[in-house]
Amino acid sequence: MKYSKYSVVIVGSGAAGLYTALKISEQIRLPEGILLISKSALGESNSRYAQGGIVGVVHQNPDDNADLHVKDTIKAGAGLCDEETAEYIAKASDEVINDLITTGVEFDKDENGELTFTLEAAHSVRRILHSGGDATGKGITDALVRAVQNDKNITVMENTMAVEVLVTADKICEGAILFNKLTGEHEIVYTSALVLATGGAAQVYKYTTNPNGATGDGIALAYEAGAIIQDMEFMQFHPTALAISPDSKYRFLISEAVRGEGAKLVNSKGEEFMSRYSDKRELAPRDVVTRAIFNEMQNENMPNVYLNAGVIGEEKLAVRFPTISRICSRNGIDISTKPIPVAPASHYTMGGIRAEVDGKTSIAGLYAIGEVASTGLHGANRLASNSLLECVVCAYELADYLSFTNLDSPEKIDEGIKKMIDVYSRSISGDSYNVDELKSKLKNIMWNNVGIIRSEQKLLEAQKEIEILKSEFKRRRKCLNQGEYEYRNMLIVSSLIVESALSRKESRGAHYREDYPDTLPTALHSNIVRDDDKELAYVK
Ligand SMILES: Cc1cc2nc3c(=O)[nH]c(=O)nc-3n(C[C@H](O)[C@H](O)[C@H](O)COP(=O)(O)OP(=O)(O)OC[C@H]3O[C@@H](n4cnc5c(N)ncnc54)[C@H](O)[C@@H]3O)c2cc1C
């Protein structure tokens, strides 16, 4: 098999991966260079589709400060946020957001040239920066992609997927196996710093706002390598995704910022219902709004509720929400006059690879940045627009950490790693699986049994059905194509979600159990490490 060596290898080209590459290149002179790989085209990612914005606790906003932001984050996180992490990220926000501006990100400004801030659910002040109205993700990724393309220290490999983390018996990461989806070939890359920036896993559910690539690859790879995986039961279901028909599985997001600007939720009788669920009404935390909508849909036996955005006014809608206006209009809805049909959809993976603010995981040499990581910032329920901020602040910190780290490659290849590589150099027999059909079966199981409202009985049902799917899919390691690799990873991630959800016998944030509706007095993280008896540990 072909092999190469780089000082740092970054997997993923969303906000986290792109910014990590740029900051490392800026801070460190590396003898063997930086490799950035992406299974998609450069920049194609969840980040690109982010609408509402990015939290900016910046000196340009006199109404805000880090303490206020930390308070809001912790309140939304339902007892499970890591306070130190939240403080760190809030305090770093000013420097990092202004660095993004220097890198070329253009946030929207008012007629006086001052940054404009919007409000989103559960934020106590207007602090969300946006770009292109409701195309913040595109604004950020386009600027970062341009900078990466102009950076001679960064080698980019598109259409290339990481499929295995190479780790020694002493839990030291020494590289990865890559799969080139265009040639169908595997290759090895050795490195002393492997950064997973592969995003979340919301694609394991039938209805999702996430693009196809969000199959939880990094979480599955790190789990297989023996890393600690944290809080996987906390999947955020966004309350308002465009629900044109029950058959449309990809659900275009109707950003929280639309409710922030005054839009109201109504049921099919035209009644505004949010006051029955929270005194914060439309701006209650996401899990509260999601369950309220789900409840209304079940009571009325309807596939959706509606969002009335007409109150915002035609002119403002066109300026603030051009993308949402255009997509709805393409579906026959003029949002200034007609209610938008909306329903919840899986949206954000709060759990992931347990990591510190600088990306360190429980495996030496393996780092996790962005949605793939679980740093404790989001707790049991992510505060809107905190995720993009987490991506860039953690990338910044990782570059800083690596600048003090020895990045020399090991002298010789570990024996255990040689064996792992051997698996990928052998050919495999048999036809490829119909992965679209298999993915769809798995996504139905997850939506119907491990969704917004959970119970022991449904979770056990899911556990049984996933075990059957696993036994029918014979590929544990090497696969024939990208679809098979993604399905292999989705099975692993789905099991992690089910096991964690079964073990959490309480309701907290995004994890709601109808058989355990109360929240326990002590908030504990769930931690899973791969071992033979598959034990799940709960720790503070
Ligand atoms: C529709 C939508 C709207 C959102 N709006 C907001 C918002 O307004 N504000 C906010 O803060 N957050 C928002 N979010 C969440 C936010 O966009 C994400 O949490 C964040 O962008 C994650 O960035 P990331 O770099 O960690 O991952 P991603 O942006 O998902 O990037 C992951 C990258 O990894 C690549 N990849 C994955 N697996 C592999 C593999 N095995 N090998 C190689 N490459 C791989 C992918 O191709 C992709 O390039 C939104 C999310 C969605 C889906």
The ligand as an SDF file (V2000), in Angstrom:
LIG
                    3D

 53 58  0  0  0  0  0  0  0  0999 V2000
  -28.4730   23.3300    8.6630 C   0  0  0  0  0  0  0  0  0  0  0  0
  -27.5820   23.6450    9.8160 C   0  0  0  0  0  0  0  0  0  0  0  0
  -27.5790   24.9110   10.3700 C   0  0  0  0  0  0  0  0  0  0  0  0
  -26.7360   25.2110   11.4400 C   0  0  0  0  0  0  0  0  0  0  0  0
  -26.7080   26.4900   11.9260 N   0  0  0  0  0  0  0  0  0  0  0  0
  -25.7930   26.7980   12.8760 C   0  0  0  0  0  0  0  0  0  0  0  0
  -25.6300   28.1400   13.2980 C   0  0  0  0  0  0  0  0  0  0  0  0
  -26.2900   29.0340   12.8060 O   0  0  0  0  0  0  0  0  0  0  0  0
  -24.6970   28.3930   14.2510 N   0  0  0  0  0  0  0  0  0  0  0  0
  -23.9130   27.4250   14.8060 C   0  0  0  0  0  0  0  0  0  0  0  0
  -23.0770   27.7230   15.6670 O   0  0  0  0  0  0  0  0  0  0  0  0
  -24.0560   26.1390   14.4200 N   0  0  0  0  0  0  0  0  0  0  0  0
  -24.9580   25.8190   13.4530 C   0  0  0  0  0  0  0  0  0  0  0  0
  -25.0630   24.5220   13.0420 N   0  0  0  0  0  0  0  0  0  0  0  0
  -24.1580   23.5340   13.6060 C   0  0  0  0  0  0  0  0  0  0  0  0
  -22.7730   23.7590   13.0180 C   0  0  0  0  0  0  0  0  0  0  0  0
  -22.8910   24.0320   11.6410 O   0  0  0  0  0  0  0  0  0  0  0  0
  -21.8880   22.5470   13.1850 C   0  0  0  0  0  0  0  0  0  0  0  0
  -21.9020   22.0970   14.4830 O   0  0  0  0  0  0  0  0  0  0  0  0
  -20.4520   22.8900   12.8490 C   0  0  0  0  0  0  0  0  0  0  0  0
  -20.4230   23.4900   11.5930 O   0  0  0  0  0  0  0  0  0  0  0  0
  -19.5950   21.6630   12.8560 C   0  0  0  0  0  0  0  0  0  0  0  0
  -18.3770   21.9750   12.2340 O   0  0  0  0  0  0  0  0  0  0  0  0
  -17.2590   20.8790   12.1120 P   0  0  0  0  0  0  0  0  0  0  0  0
  -16.1520   21.4990   11.3630 O   0  0  0  0  0  0  0  0  0  0  0  0
  -17.0180   20.2780   13.4240 O   0  0  0  0  0  0  0  0  0  0  0  0
  -17.9530   19.7320   11.2140 O   0  0  0  0  0  0  0  0  0  0  0  0
  -18.5430   19.8340    9.7540 P   0  0  0  0  0  0  0  0  0  0  0  0
  -18.7490   21.2160    9.3530 O   0  0  0  0  0  0  0  0  0  0  0  0
  -19.6860   18.9090    9.6730 O   0  0  0  0  0  0  0  0  0  0  0  0
  -17.3540   19.2620    8.8540 O   0  0  0  0  0  0  0  0  0  0  0  0
  -17.0170   17.8990    8.8710 C   0  0  0  0  0  0  0  0  0  0  0  0
  -16.0580   17.6280    7.7120 C   0  0  0  0  0  0  0  0  0  0  0  0
  -15.4940   16.3320    7.8590 O   0  0  0  0  0  0  0  0  0  0  0  0
  -15.5700   15.6190    6.6460 C   0  0  0  0  0  0  0  0  0  0  0  0
  -15.5790   14.1930    7.0100 N   0  0  0  0  0  0  0  0  0  0  0  0
  -16.4760   13.5240    7.7610 C   0  0  0  0  0  0  0  0  0  0  0  0
  -16.1030   12.2440    7.9170 N   0  0  0  0  0  0  0  0  0  0  0  0
  -14.9250   12.1040    7.2670 C   0  0  0  0  0  0  0  0  0  0  0  0
  -14.0190   11.0230    7.0660 C   0  0  0  0  0  0  0  0  0  0  0  0
  -14.2460    9.7980    7.5540 N   0  0  0  0  0  0  0  0  0  0  0  0
  -12.9050   11.2350    6.3330 N   0  0  0  0  0  0  0  0  0  0  0  0
  -12.6590   12.4630    5.7820 C   0  0  0  0  0  0  0  0  0  0  0  0
  -13.4830   13.5200    5.9390 N   0  0  0  0  0  0  0  0  0  0  0  0
  -14.5900   13.3380    6.6870 C   0  0  0  0  0  0  0  0  0  0  0  0
  -16.8410   16.1370    6.0070 C   0  0  0  0  0  0  0  0  0  0  0  0
  -16.8490   15.8960    4.6260 O   0  0  0  0  0  0  0  0  0  0  0  0
  -16.7180   17.6320    6.3440 C   0  0  0  0  0  0  0  0  0  0  0  0
  -15.8620   18.2570    5.4360 O   0  0  0  0  0  0  0  0  0  0  0  0
  -25.9130   24.2030   11.9800 C   0  0  0  0  0  0  0  0  0  0  0  0
  -25.9290   22.9230   11.4370 C   0  0  0  0  0  0  0  0  0  0  0  0
  -26.7390   22.6370   10.3580 C   0  0  0  0  0  0  0  0  0  0  0  0
  -26.7240   21.2540    9.7830 C   0  0  0  0  0  0  0  0  0  0  0  0
  1  2  1  0
  2  3  1  0
  2 52  2  0
  3  4  2  0
  4  5  1  0
  4 50  1  0
  5  6  2  0
  6  7  1  0
  6 13  1  0
  7  8  2  0
  7  9  1  0
  9 10  1  0
 10 11  2  0
 10 12  1  0
 12 13  2  0
 13 14  1  0
 14 15  1  0
 14 50  1  0
 15 16  1  0
 16 17  1  0
 16 18  1  0
 18 19  1  0
 18 20  1  0
 20 21  1  0
 20 22  1  0
 22 23  1  0
 23 24  1  0
 24 25  2  0
 24 26  1  0
 24 27  1  0
 27 28  1  0
 28 29  2  0
 28 30  1  0
 28 31  1  0
 31 32  1  0
 32 33  1  0
 33 34  1  0
 33 48  1  0
 34 35  1  0
 35 36  1  0
 35 46  1  0
 36 37  1  0
 36 45  1  0
 37 38  2  0
 38 39  1  0
 39 40  1  0
 39 45  2  0
 40 41  1  0
 40 42  2  0
 42 43  1  0
 43 44  2  0
 44 45  1  0
 46 47  1  0
 46 48  1  0
 48 49  1  0
 50 51  2  0
 51 52  1  0
 52 53  1  0
M  END
$$$$
